[in-house]
């Protein structure tokens, strides 16, 4: 099932569901003909869309709103905070092309601080599916929740079949005593490759899909900290405020320590290119991730939080 098929089925079965977009119909092209007046395109007006979604939510509707992730979380931030967060209204935000998925777009369109921004708003929950199978398994639970929610939309396909979703729970793909990779969203694809490479090198490797970032699965973070020699946080997001920060917060809260190697972006945007080239240029391909982890394991490199700089 695709994202659009799931949304269509959900809307047809529940008349309270309203689909909204700020002139971003890529994921919902066929919905206007199906939903009629329950499909609302406000034009390129993300702030107005969020305000309207809040009004609809106050009247018992469940608005599912669409915009580019960068504009949904940054241009409309105050409206999400004030109209949805403070009032705790169940509007559901679908952020399109988050992280590296914005590949050929420049810094203005790159949402690589969105997790940090959205999880900082009280009452707003945050989710990042690993692929389309994960997405369609997660969204019914997210849409049923009484809280406002931000989801990094990811419709890419992988060969992995995901477990059913529960709010606040991570998905353990495999366990390992040498290294455990914690990741979410698009980077799950590359993590699967990295795990295979590392296992072929003789390491015991774990992988956890941190699909629910707020609420987060504190228990799995503590379990991995106790059972694995090294935790690797892997994300297409700034280091600040993302998964690395979440892990640090949990470890500090429970007064425990772990060896943690972050792989993230630090205080710079990525160079636009086609997605395979972005991953390669930034050092985020599965093979490069494995090499960076092996280098740290063998002491040949430091646990760098910086992605490689380009040579002009």
Order of alpha helices (4+ residues) and beta strands (2+ residues): alpha-beta-alpha-beta-alpha-beta-beta-alpha-beta-alpha-beta-beta-beta-alpha-beta-beta-alpha-beta-alpha-beta-alpha-alpha
